[in-house]
Amino acid sequence: MKKVRITVVRKACYPDLMEKYENPIEHACDIEEGAVFVANGWQRPKGLCQSAWESMSPFVMGLAHGAENFYDG
């Protein structure tokens, strides 16, 4: 299984949606644009917030096992 590098290219925050749909949280994800993480299989990289990991982990596992282009067909 390959390691997968994850680079934060954009961070979006929607306070109105967070207030309406999320459990109250004091600190949202603290990652910054340009941050780089390395995933080793299903292990969430240290410093990567849980909600971001839950969104991308299926794609990370696919890449770790050789997937290439998720959006081409």
All heavy atoms as TSV, in Angstrom:
chain	resi	resn	atom	element	x	y	z
A	1	MET	N	N	0.844	-1.169	0.000
A	1	MET	CA	C	0.000	0.000	0.000
A	1	MET	C	C	0.898	1.245	0.000
A	1	MET	O	O	1.859	1.330	0.745
A	1	MET	CB	C	-0.908	-0.014	1.227
A	1	MET	CG	C	-1.817	1.149	1.307
A	1	MET	SD	S	-3.112	1.084	2.594
A	1	MET	CE	C	-2.671	-0.218	3.650
A	2	LYS	N	N	0.551	2.217	-0.850
A	2	LYS	CA	C	1.325	3.447	-0.969
A	2	LYS	C	C	0.885	4.465	0.079
A	2	LYS	O	O	-0.261	4.476	0.510
A	2	LYS	CB	C	1.114	4.058	-2.346
A	2	LYS	CG	C	1.535	3.187	-3.488
A	2	LYS	CD	C	1.175	3.850	-4.804
A	2	LYS	CE	C	1.490	2.913	-5.954
A	2	LYS	NZ	N	1.050	3.479	-7.230
A	3	LYS	N	N	1.814	5.328	0.462
A	3	LYS	CA	C	1.459	6.468	1.298
A	3	LYS	C	C	0.886	7.545	0.378
A	3	LYS	O	O	1.231	7.612	-0.798
A	3	LYS	CB	C	2.676	6.998	2.042
A	3	LYS	CG	C	3.180	6.029	3.084
A	3	LYS	CD	C	4.304	6.613	3.866
A	3	LYS	CE	C	4.743	5.607	4.926
A	3	LYS	NZ	N	5.781	6.155	5.779
A	4	VAL	N	N	0.001	8.364	0.919
A	4	VAL	CA	C	-0.665	9.398	0.125
A	4	VAL	C	C	-0.406	10.760	0.750
A	4	VAL	O	O	-0.666	10.963	1.933
A	4	VAL	CB	C	-2.192	9.128	0.038
A	4	VAL	CG1	C	-2.898	10.234	-0.725
A	4	VAL	CG2	C	-2.456	7.777	-0.616
A	5	ARG	N	N	0.107	11.690	-0.069
A	5	ARG	CA	C	0.340	13.055	0.403
A	5	ARG	C	C	-0.922	13.870	0.173
A	5	ARG	O	O	-1.507	13.855	-0.909
A	5	ARG	CB	C	1.513	13.689	-0.345
A	5	ARG	CG	C	1.842	15.071	0.199
A	5	ARG	CD	C	2.993	15.684	-0.508
A	5	ARG	NE	N	2.564	15.969	-1.875
A	5	ARG	CZ	C	3.375	16.371	-2.818
A	5	ARG	NH1	N	4.653	16.503	-2.595
A	5	ARG	NH2	N	2.906	16.619	-4.024
A	6	ILE	N	N	-1.327	14.592	1.194
A	6	ILE	CA	C	-2.521	15.436	1.156
A	6	ILE	C	C	-2.061	16.875	1.354
A	6	ILE	O	O	-1.415	17.193	2.348
A	6	ILE	CB	C	-3.504	15.055	2.282
A	6	ILE	CG1	C	-3.920	13.596	2.152
A	6	ILE	CG2	C	-4.706	15.985	2.289
A	6	ILE	CD1	C	-4.557	13.016	3.401
A	7	THR	N	N	-2.379	17.743	0.407
A	7	THR	CA	C	-2.027	19.159	0.502
A	7	THR	C	C	-3.303	19.970	0.571
A	7	THR	O	O	-4.199	19.814	-0.264
A	7	THR	CB	C	-1.202	19.601	-0.721
A	7	THR	OG1	O	-0.046	18.772	-0.823
A	7	THR	CG2	C	-0.770	21.049	-0.591
A	8	VAL	N	N	-3.401	20.847	1.555
A	8	VAL	CA	C	-4.576	21.706	1.716
A	8	VAL	C	C	-4.470	22.835	0.696
A	8	VAL	O	O	-3.564	23.656	0.763
A	8	VAL	CB	C	-4.654	22.287	3.143
A	8	VAL	CG1	C	-5.886	23.164	3.289
A	8	VAL	CG2	C	-4.649	21.173	4.172
A	9	VAL	N	N	-5.387	22.856	-0.268
A	9	VAL	CA	C	-5.344	23.902	-1.291
A	9	VAL	C	C	-6.377	24.999	-1.041
A	9	VAL	O	O	-6.229	26.116	-1.521
A	9	VAL	CB	C	-5.524	23.336	-2.715
A	9	VAL	CG1	C	-4.348	22.463	-3.086
A	9	VAL	CG2	C	-6.815	22.577	-2.849
A	10	ARG	N	N	-7.414	24.675	-0.287
A	10	ARG	CA	C	-8.427	25.679	0.036
A	10	ARG	C	C	-9.118	25.278	1.332
A	10	ARG	O	O	-9.382	24.111	1.572
A	10	ARG	CB	C	-9.458	25.772	-1.081
A	10	ARG	CG	C	-10.505	26.847	-0.806
A	10	ARG	CD	C	-11.515	26.982	-1.923
A	10	ARG	NE	N	-10.825	27.335	-3.157
A	10	ARG	CZ	C	-11.307	27.064	-4.371
A	10	ARG	NH1	N	-12.449	26.446	-4.509
A	10	ARG	NH2	N	-10.633	27.402	-5.438
A	11	LYS	N	N	-9.422	26.262	2.130
A	11	LYS	CA	C	-10.155	26.032	3.369
A	11	LYS	C	C	-11.416	26.883	3.313
A	11	LYS	O	O	-11.349	28.095	3.089
A	11	LYS	CB	C	-9.303	26.418	4.575
A	11	LYS	CG	C	-9.994	26.186	5.897
A	11	LYS	CD	C	-9.081	26.552	7.049
A	11	LYS	CE	C	-9.799	26.419	8.372
A	11	LYS	NZ	N	-8.926	26.759	9.489
A	12	ALA	N	N	-12.545	26.253	3.480
A	12	ALA	CA	C	-13.824	26.960	3.438
A	12	ALA	C	C	-14.503	26.850	4.793
A	12	ALA	O	O	-14.449	25.815	5.446
A	12	ALA	CB	C	-14.725	26.375	2.357
A	13	CYS	N	N	-15.144	27.917	5.202
A	13	CYS	CA	C	-15.850	27.934	6.481
A	13	CYS	C	C	-17.183	28.642	6.276
A	13	CYS	O	O	-17.219	29.765	5.765
A	13	CYS	CB	C	-14.997	28.655	7.519
A	13	CYS	SG	S	-15.742	28.639	9.154
A	14	TYR	N	N	-18.252	27.985	6.644
A	14	TYR	CA	C	-19.592	28.526	6.471
A	14	TYR	C	C	-20.287	28.586	7.832
A	14	TYR	O	O	-20.995	27.649	8.216
A	14	TYR	CB	C	-20.390	27.663	5.494
A	14	TYR	CG	C	-19.718	27.542	4.151
A	14	TYR	CD1	C	-18.940	26.433	3.841
A	14	TYR	CD2	C	-19.832	28.559	3.210
A	14	TYR	CE1	C	-18.305	26.328	2.616
A	14	TYR	CE2	C	-19.201	28.462	1.982
A	14	TYR	CZ	C	-18.443	27.349	1.694
A	14	TYR	OH	O	-17.815	27.254	0.478
A	15	PRO	N	N	-20.077	29.665	8.583
A	15	PRO	CA	C	-20.623	29.758	9.945
A	15	PRO	C	C	-22.138	29.555	10.011
A	15	PRO	O	O	-22.636	28.935	10.957
A	15	PRO	CB	C	-20.239	31.170	10.389
A	15	PRO	CG	C	-19.068	31.540	9.540
A	15	PRO	CD	C	-19.286	30.841	8.233
A	16	ASP	N	N	-22.872	30.036	9.016
A	16	ASP	CA	C	-24.323	29.878	9.042
A	16	ASP	C	C	-24.728	28.406	8.969
A	16	ASP	O	O	-25.612	27.953	9.698
A	16	ASP	CB	C	-24.981	30.674	7.920
A	16	ASP	CG	C	-24.474	30.297	6.531
A	16	ASP	OD1	O	-23.289	29.916	6.396
A	16	ASP	OD2	O	-25.263	30.400	5.570
A	17	LEU	N	N	-24.053	27.635	8.121
A	17	LEU	CA	C	-24.360	26.204	8.021
A	17	LEU	C	C	-23.869	25.441	9.240
A	17	LEU	O	O	-24.532	24.514	9.708
A	17	LEU	CB	C	-23.742	25.621	6.752
A	17	LEU	CG	C	-24.282	26.187	5.438
A	17	LEU	CD1	C	-23.530	25.598	4.259
A	17	LEU	CD2	C	-25.772	25.946	5.310
A	18	MET	N	N	-22.708	25.844	9.759
A	18	MET	CA	C	-22.180	25.193	10.958
A	18	MET	C	C	-23.130	25.386	12.133
A	18	MET	O	O	-23.402	24.454	12.887
A	18	MET	CB	C	-20.798	25.746	11.289
A	18	MET	CG	C	-19.739	25.337	10.287
A	18	MET	SD	S	-18.211	26.265	10.407
A	18	MET	CE	C	-17.688	25.890	12.058
A	19	GLU	N	N	-23.638	26.581	12.265
A	19	GLU	CA	C	-24.558	26.869	13.373
A	19	GLU	C	C	-25.846	26.068	13.240
A	19	GLU	O	O	-26.392	25.581	14.219
A	19	GLU	CB	C	-24.884	28.364	13.390
A	19	GLU	CG	C	-25.758	28.778	14.545
A	19	GLU	CD	C	-26.024	30.279	14.546
A	19	GLU	OE1	O	-25.115	31.043	14.201
A	19	GLU	OE2	O	-27.153	30.662	14.888
A	20	LYS	N	N	-26.307	25.902	12.013
A	20	LYS	CA	C	-27.577	25.223	11.780
A	20	LYS	C	C	-27.469	23.701	11.871
A	20	LYS	O	O	-28.368	23.045	12.382
A	20	LYS	CB	C	-28.118	25.615	10.405
A	20	LYS	CG	C	-29.493	25.093	10.116
A	20	LYS	CD	C	-30.024	25.675	8.821
A	20	LYS	CE	C	-31.439	25.188	8.557
A	20	LYS	NZ	N	-32.013	25.776	7.355
A	21	TYR	N	N	-26.350	23.116	11.384
A	21	TYR	CA	C	-26.291	21.669	11.239
A	21	TYR	C	C	-25.289	20.938	12.104
A	21	TYR	O	O	-25.373	19.726	12.253
A	21	TYR	CB	C	-26.014	21.304	9.779
A	21	TYR	CG	C	-27.131	21.708	8.860
A	21	TYR	CD1	C	-26.983	22.761	7.974
A	21	TYR	CD2	C	-28.354	21.046	8.900
A	21	TYR	CE1	C	-28.023	23.150	7.133
A	21	TYR	CE2	C	-29.393	21.412	8.071
A	21	TYR	CZ	C	-29.223	22.471	7.187
A	21	TYR	OH	O	-30.237	22.839	6.367
A	22	GLU	N	N	-24.303	21.587	12.653
A	22	GLU	CA	C	-23.286	20.882	13.434
A	22	GLU	C	C	-23.550	20.993	14.917
A	22	GLU	O	O	-24.168	21.929	15.379
A	22	GLU	CB	C	-21.887	21.443	13.133
A	22	GLU	CG	C	-21.381	21.040	11.786
A	22	GLU	CD	C	-19.894	21.310	11.633
A	22	GLU	OE1	O	-19.200	21.483	12.643
A	22	GLU	OE2	O	-19.439	21.329	10.487
A	23	ASN	N	N	-23.028	20.020	15.640
A	23	ASN	CA	C	-23.039	20.125	17.095
A	23	ASN	C	C	-22.158	21.316	17.455
A	23	ASN	O	O	-21.172	21.578	16.782
A	23	ASN	CB	C	-22.478	18.851	17.728
A	23	ASN	CG	C	-23.378	17.666	17.485
A	23	ASN	OD1	O	-24.584	17.804	17.372
A	23	ASN	ND2	N	-22.783	16.497	17.381
A	24	PRO	N	N	-22.492	22.018	18.501
A	24	PRO	CA	C	-21.654	23.171	18.861
A	24	PRO	C	C	-20.206	22.744	19.111
A	24	PRO	O	O	-19.945	21.815	19.857
A	24	PRO	CB	C	-22.277	23.679	20.158
A	24	PRO	CG	C	-23.643	23.094	20.195
A	24	PRO	CD	C	-23.587	21.821	19.407
A	25	ILE	N	N	-19.288	23.414	18.437
A	25	ILE	CA	C	-17.875	23.147	18.635
A	25	ILE	C	C	-17.166	24.467	18.854
A	25	ILE	O	O	-17.527	25.479	18.267
A	25	ILE	CB	C	-17.243	22.403	17.438
A	25	ILE	CG1	C	-17.500	23.154	16.128
A	25	ILE	CG2	C	-17.731	20.985	17.344
A	25	ILE	CD1	C	-16.819	22.539	14.932
A	26	GLU	N	N	-16.213	24.449	19.757
A	26	GLU	CA	C	-15.493	25.670	20.054
A	26	GLU	C	C	-14.398	25.939	19.042
A	26	GLU	O	O	-14.096	27.082	18.739
A	26	GLU	CB	C	-14.901	25.600	21.458
A	26	GLU	CG	C	-15.947	25.724	22.540
A	26	GLU	CD	C	-15.336	25.884	23.906
A	26	GLU	OE1	O	-14.192	26.362	23.991
A	26	GLU	OE2	O	-16.000	25.515	24.878
A	27	HIS	N	N	-13.771	24.880	18.552
A	27	HIS	CA	C	-12.663	25.051	17.629
A	27	HIS	C	C	-12.915	24.231	16.372
A	27	HIS	O	O	-12.907	23.011	16.426
A	27	HIS	CB	C	-11.376	24.563	18.283
A	27	HIS	CG	C	-10.332	25.605	18.422
A	27	HIS	ND1	N	-10.547	26.936	18.278
A	27	HIS	CD2	C	-9.030	25.497	18.720
A	27	HIS	CE1	C	-9.438	27.599	18.480
A	27	HIS	NE2	N	-8.492	26.743	18.756
A	28	ALA	N	N	-13.129	24.916	15.277
A	28	ALA	CA	C	-13.255	24.191	14.009
A	28	ALA	C	C	-11.863	23.715	13.596
A	28	ALA	O	O	-10.880	23.980	14.280
A	28	ALA	CB	C	-13.846	25.111	12.959
A	29	CYS	N	N	-11.785	23.062	12.505
A	29	CYS	CA	C	-10.516	22.543	12.011
A	29	CYS	C	C	-9.477	23.656	11.908
A	29	CYS	O	O	-9.738	24.706	11.340
A	29	CYS	CB	C	-10.771	21.919	10.644
A	29	CYS	SG	S	-9.459	20.872	10.082
A	30	ASP	N	N	-8.295	23.410	12.466
A	30	ASP	CA	C	-7.242	24.423	12.502
A	30	ASP	C	C	-6.242	24.319	11.360
A	30	ASP	O	O	-5.217	24.993	11.394
A	30	ASP	CB	C	-6.466	24.328	13.825
A	30	ASP	CG	C	-7.300	24.798	15.003
A	30	ASP	OD1	O	-8.177	25.653	14.801
A	30	ASP	OD2	O	-7.059	24.306	16.113
A	31	ILE	N	N	-6.503	23.501	10.365
A	31	ILE	CA	C	-5.531	23.375	9.284
A	31	ILE	C	C	-5.503	24.664	8.467
A	31	ILE	O	O	-6.486	25.400	8.401
A	31	ILE	CB	C	-5.810	22.155	8.381
A	31	ILE	CG1	C	-7.186	22.241	7.725
A	31	ILE	CG2	C	-5.664	20.870	9.144
A	31	ILE	CD1	C	-7.456	21.117	6.735
A	32	GLU	N	N	-4.362	24.914	7.864
A	32	GLU	CA	C	-4.189	26.119	7.051
A	32	GLU	C	C	-3.857	25.739	5.615
A	32	GLU	O	O	-3.286	24.681	5.361
A	32	GLU	CB	C	-3.065	26.982	7.630
A	32	GLU	CG	C	-3.371	27.529	9.018
A	32	GLU	CD	C	-4.574	28.461	9.051
A	32	GLU	OE1	O	-4.805	29.175	8.057
A	32	GLU	OE2	O	-5.289	28.456	10.071
A	33	GLU	N	N	-4.199	26.617	4.682
A	33	GLU	CA	C	-3.863	26.379	3.285
A	33	GLU	C	C	-2.355	26.208	3.145
A	33	GLU	O	O	-1.581	26.916	3.777
A	33	GLU	CB	C	-4.361	27.525	2.419
A	33	GLU	CG	C	-5.876	27.564	2.347
A	33	GLU	CD	C	-6.411	28.695	1.478
A	33	GLU	OE1	O	-5.621	29.397	0.819
A	33	GLU	OE2	O	-7.631	28.882	1.477
A	34	GLY	N	N	-1.973	25.243	2.351
A	34	GLY	CA	C	-0.561	24.944	2.145
A	34	GLY	C	C	-0.032	23.845	3.048
A	34	GLY	O	O	1.058	23.320	2.808
A	35	ALA	N	N	-0.786	23.483	4.088
A	35	ALA	CA	C	-0.351	22.414	4.993
A	35	ALA	C	C	-0.283	21.090	4.223
A	35	ALA	O	O	-1.079	20.844	3.325
A	35	ALA	CB	C	-1.304	22.287	6.180
A	36	VAL	N	N	0.668	20.263	4.586
A	36	VAL	CA	C	0.860	18.965	3.928
A	36	VAL	C	C	0.803	17.861	4.978
A	36	VAL	O	O	1.413	17.975	6.042
A	36	VAL	CB	C	2.210	18.918	3.180
A	36	VAL	CG1	C	2.442	17.545	2.575
A	36	VAL	CG2	C	2.270	19.999	2.108
A	37	PHE	N	N	0.068	16.800	4.670
A	37	PHE	CA	C	-0.070	15.644	5.545
A	37	PHE	C	C	0.254	14.397	4.728
A	37	PHE	O	O	0.066	14.384	3.515
A	37	PHE	CB	C	-1.501	15.526	6.082
A	37	PHE	CG	C	-1.974	16.733	6.827
A	37	PHE	CD1	C	-2.657	17.753	6.179
A	37	PHE	CD2	C	-1.717	16.860	8.181
A	37	PHE	CE1	C	-3.086	18.870	6.868
A	37	PHE	CE2	C	-2.143	17.977	8.882
A	37	PHE	CZ	C	-2.828	18.985	8.217
A	38	VAL	N	N	0.703	13.347	5.390
A	38	VAL	CA	C	0.956	12.075	4.713
A	38	VAL	C	C	0.125	11.004	5.406
A	38	VAL	O	O	0.250	10.785	6.611
A	38	VAL	CB	C	2.454	11.702	4.754
A	38	VAL	CG1	C	2.669	10.338	4.113
A	38	VAL	CG2	C	3.280	12.762	4.040
A	39	ALA	N	N	-0.734	10.371	4.617
A	39	ALA	CA	C	-1.601	9.322	5.141
A	39	ALA	C	C	-0.976	7.961	4.854
A	39	ALA	O	O	-0.441	7.729	3.772
A	39	ALA	CB	C	-2.980	9.399	4.500
A	40	ASN	N	N	-1.081	7.083	5.830
A	40	ASN	CA	C	-0.600	5.717	5.701
A	40	ASN	C	C	-1.804	4.801	5.875
A	40	ASN	O	O	-2.149	4.418	6.986
A	40	ASN	CB	C	0.485	5.444	6.746
A	40	ASN	CG	C	1.151	4.114	6.543
A	40	ASN	OD1	O	0.951	3.454	5.530
A	40	ASN	ND2	N	1.943	3.700	7.513
A	41	GLY	N	N	-2.461	4.490	4.772
A	41	GLY	CA	C	-3.662	3.659	4.843
A	41	GLY	C	C	-4.800	4.377	5.537
A	41	GLY	O	O	-5.041	5.551	5.307
A	42	TRP	N	N	-5.480	3.652	6.436
A	42	TRP	CA	C	-6.640	4.216	7.131
A	42	TRP	C	C	-6.260	5.059	8.349
A	42	TRP	O	O	-7.126	5.533	9.064
A	42	TRP	CB	C	-7.585	3.105	7.580
A	42	TRP	CG	C	-8.473	2.644	6.473
A	42	TRP	CD1	C	-8.406	1.441	5.841
A	42	TRP	CD2	C	-9.538	3.348	5.854
A	42	TRP	NE1	N	-9.358	1.366	4.868
A	42	TRP	CE2	C	-10.079	2.531	4.853
A	42	TRP	CE3	C	-10.099	4.609	6.042
A	42	TRP	CZ2	C	-11.142	2.914	4.040
A	42	TRP	CZ3	C	-11.157	4.985	5.234
A	42	TRP	CH2	C	-11.672	4.146	4.254
A	43	GLN	N	N	-4.978	5.241	8.589
A	43	GLN	CA	C	-4.566	6.038	9.749
A	43	GLN	C	C	-4.666	7.521	9.412
A	43	GLN	O	O	-4.040	7.990	8.469
A	43	GLN	CB	C	-3.132	5.713	10.153
A	43	GLN	CG	C	-2.967	4.308	10.664
A	43	GLN	CD	C	-1.523	4.003	10.998
A	43	GLN	OE1	O	-0.611	4.405	10.288
A	43	GLN	NE2	N	-1.331	3.293	12.090
A	44	ARG	N	N	-5.458	8.244	10.189
A	44	ARG	CA	C	-5.596	9.682	9.982
A	44	ARG	C	C	-4.277	10.356	10.344
A	44	ARG	O	O	-3.723	10.128	11.417
A	44	ARG	CB	C	-6.721	10.243	10.867
A	44	ARG	CG	C	-6.869	11.751	10.769
A	44	ARG	CD	C	-8.113	12.243	11.483
A	44	ARG	NE	N	-8.225	11.783	12.843
A	44	ARG	CZ	C	-7.975	12.537	13.914
A	44	ARG	NH1	N	-7.578	13.768	13.782
A	44	ARG	NH2	N	-8.117	12.030	15.120
A	45	PRO	N	N	-3.760	11.185	9.437
A	45	PRO	CA	C	-2.505	11.868	9.736
A	45	PRO	C	C	-2.648	12.795	10.946
A	45	PRO	O	O	-3.687	13.440	11.123
A	45	PRO	CB	C	-2.229	12.690	8.475
A	45	PRO	CG	C	-3.021	12.027	7.396
A	45	PRO	CD	C	-4.230	11.470	8.083
A	46	LYS	N	N	-1.616	12.842	11.755
A	46	LYS	CA	C	-1.622	13.713	12.929
A	46	LYS	C	C	-1.805	15.159	12.477
A	46	LYS	O	O	-1.170	15.618	11.533
A	46	LYS	CB	C	-0.301	13.559	13.684
A	46	LYS	CG	C	-0.256	14.342	14.959
A	46	LYS	CD	C	1.024	14.096	15.717
A	46	LYS	CE	C	1.012	14.925	16.998
A	46	LYS	NZ	N	2.184	14.668	17.809
A	47	GLY	N	N	-2.724	15.861	13.142
A	47	GLY	CA	C	-2.980	17.261	12.838
A	47	GLY	C	C	-4.111	17.497	11.853
A	47	GLY	O	O	-4.557	18.624	11.681
A	48	LEU	N	N	-4.568	16.451	11.188
A	48	LEU	CA	C	-5.684	16.580	10.245
A	48	LEU	C	C	-6.978	16.361	11.009
A	48	LEU	O	O	-7.140	15.340	11.680
A	48	LEU	CB	C	-5.541	15.561	9.113
A	48	LEU	CG	C	-6.584	15.634	8.007
A	48	LEU	CD1	C	-6.492	16.970	7.261
A	48	LEU	CD2	C	-6.396	14.493	7.035
A	49	CYS	N	N	-7.900	17.304	10.911
A	49	CYS	CA	C	-9.131	17.206	11.707
A	49	CYS	C	C	-9.993	16.016	11.264
A	49	CYS	O	O	-9.951	15.584	10.111
A	49	CYS	CB	C	-9.915	18.505	11.663
A	49	CYS	SG	S	-10.590	18.922	10.057
A	50	GLN	N	N	-10.752	15.508	12.191
A	50	GLN	CA	C	-11.560	14.311	11.977
A	50	GLN	C	C	-12.574	14.509	10.850
A	50	GLN	O	O	-12.755	13.618	10.021
A	50	GLN	CB	C	-12.286	13.932	13.274
A	50	GLN	CG	C	-13.072	12.647	13.185
A	50	GLN	CD	C	-12.205	11.415	13.024
A	50	GLN	OE1	O	-11.091	11.353	13.534
A	50	GLN	NE2	N	-12.692	10.446	12.283
A	51	SER	N	N	-13.247	15.658	10.790
A	51	SER	CA	C	-14.279	15.833	9.761
A	51	SER	C	C	-13.665	15.873	8.362
A	51	SER	O	O	-14.245	15.336	7.416
A	51	SER	CB	C	-15.122	17.084	10.025
A	51	SER	OG	O	-14.342	18.240	9.921
A	52	ALA	N	N	-12.501	16.489	8.219
A	52	ALA	CA	C	-11.829	16.490	6.914
A	52	ALA	C	C	-11.429	15.072	6.529
A	52	ALA	O	O	-11.614	14.642	5.394
A	52	ALA	CB	C	-10.605	17.405	6.943
A	53	TRP	N	N	-10.891	14.328	7.493
A	53	TRP	CA	C	-10.473	12.954	7.231
A	53	TRP	C	C	-11.656	12.074	6.832
A	53	TRP	O	O	-11.559	11.272	5.918
A	53	TRP	CB	C	-9.761	12.376	8.444
A	53	TRP	CG	C	-9.342	10.960	8.261
A	53	TRP	CD1	C	-9.793	9.875	8.940
A	53	TRP	CD2	C	-8.390	10.463	7.311
A	53	TRP	NE1	N	-9.174	8.730	8.486
A	53	TRP	CE2	C	-8.302	9.067	7.474
A	53	TRP	CE3	C	-7.602	11.058	6.343
A	53	TRP	CZ2	C	-7.466	8.272	6.701
A	53	TRP	CZ3	C	-6.765	10.257	5.568
A	53	TRP	CH2	C	-6.706	8.878	5.763
A	54	GLU	N	N	-12.777	12.234	7.509
A	54	GLU	CA	C	-13.947	11.425	7.188
A	54	GLU	C	C	-14.428	11.686	5.764
A	54	GLU	O	O	-14.936	10.792	5.099
A	54	GLU	CB	C	-15.069	11.683	8.190
A	54	GLU	CG	C	-14.789	11.087	9.549
A	54	GLU	CD	C	-15.811	11.468	10.600
A	54	GLU	OE1	O	-16.794	12.165	10.275
A	54	GLU	OE2	O	-15.616	11.080	11.762
A	55	SER	N	N	-14.257	12.910	5.290
A	55	SER	CA	C	-14.671	13.258	3.928
A	55	SER	C	C	-13.747	12.657	2.873
A	55	SER	O	O	-14.187	12.289	1.796
A	55	SER	CB	C	-14.693	14.775	3.741
A	55	SER	OG	O	-15.613	15.362	4.608
A	56	MET	N	N	-12.475	12.601	3.171
A	56	MET	CA	C	-11.522	12.192	2.139
A	56	MET	C	C	-10.964	10.790	2.291
A	56	MET	O	O	-10.346	10.276	1.361
A	56	MET	CB	C	-10.375	13.194	2.068
A	56	MET	CG	C	-9.454	13.182	3.264
A	56	MET	SD	S	-8.076	14.328	3.115
A	56	MET	CE	C	-8.874	15.866	3.478
A	57	SER	N	N	-11.168	10.134	3.415
A	57	SER	CA	C	-10.521	8.835	3.632
A	57	SER	C	C	-10.848	7.784	2.570
A	57	SER	O	O	-9.950	7.021	2.191
A	57	SER	CB	C	-10.798	8.306	5.042
A	57	SER	OG	O	-12.176	8.108	5.250
A	58	PRO	N	N	-12.076	7.706	2.027
A	58	PRO	CA	C	-12.298	6.711	0.966
A	58	PRO	C	C	-11.439	6.974	-0.277
A	58	PRO	O	O	-10.948	6.045	-0.908
A	58	PRO	CB	C	-13.789	6.853	0.643
A	58	PRO	CG	C	-14.386	7.449	1.875
A	58	PRO	CD	C	-13.332	8.362	2.431
A	59	PHE	N	N	-11.232	8.246	-0.596
A	59	PHE	CA	C	-10.399	8.592	-1.743
A	59	PHE	C	C	-8.933	8.282	-1.454
A	59	PHE	O	O	-8.202	7.794	-2.321
A	59	PHE	CB	C	-10.552	10.078	-2.098
A	59	PHE	CG	C	-11.948	10.430	-2.518
A	59	PHE	CD1	C	-12.827	11.020	-1.626
A	59	PHE	CD2	C	-12.388	10.167	-3.805
A	59	PHE	CE1	C	-14.114	11.346	-2.013
A	59	PHE	CE2	C	-13.677	10.483	-4.207
A	59	PHE	CZ	C	-14.551	11.074	-3.301
A	60	VAL	N	N	-8.507	8.557	-0.234
A	60	VAL	CA	C	-7.128	8.273	0.165
A	60	VAL	C	C	-6.863	6.771	0.057
A	60	VAL	O	O	-5.826	6.352	-0.463
A	60	VAL	CB	C	-6.838	8.789	1.596
A	60	VAL	CG1	C	-5.494	8.297	2.097
A	60	VAL	CG2	C	-6.900	10.309	1.633
A	61	MET	N	N	-7.785	5.959	0.532
A	61	MET	CA	C	-7.597	4.504	0.448
A	61	MET	C	C	-7.541	4.042	-1.001
A	61	MET	O	O	-6.742	3.181	-1.358
A	61	MET	CB	C	-8.709	3.762	1.187
A	61	MET	CG	C	-8.433	3.586	2.656
A	61	MET	SD	S	-6.841	2.826	3.013
A	61	MET	CE	C	-7.164	1.120	2.646
A	62	GLY	N	N	-8.390	4.623	-1.839
A	62	GLY	CA	C	-8.343	4.279	-3.255
A	62	GLY	C	C	-6.984	4.600	-3.856
A	62	GLY	O	O	-6.382	3.776	-4.556
A	63	LEU	N	N	-6.474	5.793	-3.586
A	63	LEU	CA	C	-5.161	6.187	-4.092
A	63	LEU	C	C	-4.060	5.295	-3.535
A	63	LEU	O	O	-3.134	4.925	-4.249
A	63	LEU	CB	C	-4.887	7.650	-3.750
A	63	LEU	CG	C	-5.750	8.669	-4.489
A	63	LEU	CD1	C	-5.593	10.040	-3.848
A	63	LEU	CD2	C	-5.398	8.702	-5.962
A	64	ALA	N	N	-4.159	4.947	-2.261
A	64	ALA	CA	C	-3.155	4.101	-1.629
A	64	ALA	C	C	-3.084	2.723	-2.283
A	64	ALA	O	O	-2.053	2.068	-2.258
A	64	ALA	CB	C	-3.431	3.960	-0.135
A	65	HIS	N	N	-4.199	2.306	-2.893
A	65	HIS	CA	C	-4.248	0.997	-3.542
A	65	HIS	C	C	-4.147	1.083	-5.058
A	65	HIS	O	O	-4.478	0.125	-5.758
A	65	HIS	CB	C	-5.516	0.253	-3.136
A	65	HIS	CG	C	-5.469	-0.242	-1.724
A	65	HIS	ND1	N	-4.733	-1.339	-1.361
A	65	HIS	CD2	C	-6.023	0.239	-0.584
A	65	HIS	CE1	C	-4.851	-1.536	-0.054
A	65	HIS	NE2	N	-5.627	-0.577	0.425
A	66	GLY	N	N	-3.746	2.264	-5.573
A	66	GLY	CA	C	-3.465	2.363	-6.997
A	66	GLY	C	C	-4.491	3.080	-7.860
A	66	GLY	O	O	-4.300	3.179	-9.074
A	67	ALA	N	N	-5.602	3.551	-7.297
A	67	ALA	CA	C	-6.564	4.306	-8.096
A	67	ALA	C	C	-5.891	5.557	-8.647
A	67	ALA	O	O	-4.960	6.085	-8.039
A	67	ALA	CB	C	-7.780	4.679	-7.250
A	68	GLU	N	N	-6.376	6.034	-9.802
A	68	GLU	CA	C	-5.731	7.191	-10.411
A	68	GLU	C	C	-6.670	8.364	-10.633
A	68	GLU	O	O	-6.426	9.447	-10.156
A	68	GLU	CB	C	-5.069	6.790	-11.714
A	68	GLU	CG	C	-3.902	5.839	-11.482
A	68	GLU	CD	C	-3.227	5.437	-12.773
A	68	GLU	OE1	O	-3.602	5.968	-13.841
A	68	GLU	OE2	O	-2.326	4.607	-12.714
A	69	ASN	N	N	-7.732	8.195	-11.373
A	69	ASN	CA	C	-8.586	9.324	-11.725
A	69	ASN	C	C	-10.018	9.009	-11.318
A	69	ASN	O	O	-10.708	8.264	-12.004
A	69	ASN	CB	C	-8.495	9.630	-13.211
A	69	ASN	CG	C	-9.176	10.932	-13.568
A	69	ASN	OD1	O	-9.963	11.458	-12.800
A	69	ASN	ND2	N	-8.878	11.455	-14.735
A	70	PHE	N	N	-10.483	9.620	-10.243
A	70	PHE	CA	C	-11.824	9.339	-9.720
A	70	PHE	C	C	-12.920	9.953	-10.585
A	70	PHE	O	O	-14.062	9.575	-10.502
A	70	PHE	CB	C	-11.969	9.891	-8.298
A	70	PHE	CG	C	-11.100	9.200	-7.305
A	70	PHE	CD1	C	-9.979	9.815	-6.819
A	70	PHE	CD2	C	-11.399	7.919	-6.883
A	70	PHE	CE1	C	-9.162	9.178	-5.897
A	70	PHE	CE2	C	-10.593	7.270	-5.968
A	70	PHE	CZ	C	-9.469	7.905	-5.483
A	71	TYR	N	N	-12.607	10.956	-11.377
A	71	TYR	CA	C	-13.639	11.723	-12.049
A	71	TYR	C	C	-13.696	11.463	-13.548
A	71	TYR	O	O	-14.407	12.138	-14.265
A	71	TYR	CB	C	-13.418	13.213	-11.774
A	71	TYR	CG	C	-13.416	13.491	-10.293
A	71	TYR	CD1	C	-12.253	13.777	-9.615
A	71	TYR	CD2	C	-14.594	13.410	-9.563
A	71	TYR	CE1	C	-12.261	14.004	-8.248
A	71	TYR	CE2	C	-14.616	13.627	-8.207
A	71	TYR	CZ	C	-13.445	13.921	-7.553
A	71	TYR	OH	O	-13.447	14.120	-6.204
A	72	ASP	N	N	-12.981	10.476	-14.042
A	72	ASP	CA	C	-12.972	10.164	-15.459
A	72	ASP	C	C	-13.738	8.855	-15.671
A	72	ASP	O	O	-13.169	7.796	-15.705
A	72	ASP	CB	C	-11.541	10.042	-15.973
A	72	ASP	CG	C	-11.481	9.826	-17.482
A	72	ASP	OD1	O	-12.446	10.223	-18.172
A	72	ASP	OD2	O	-10.488	9.269	-17.952
A	73	GLY	N	N	-15.057	8.970	-15.809
A	73	GLY	CA	C	-15.883	7.797	-16.055
A	73	GLY	C	C	-16.254	7.106	-14.809
A	73	GLY	O	O	-16.809	6.112	-14.695
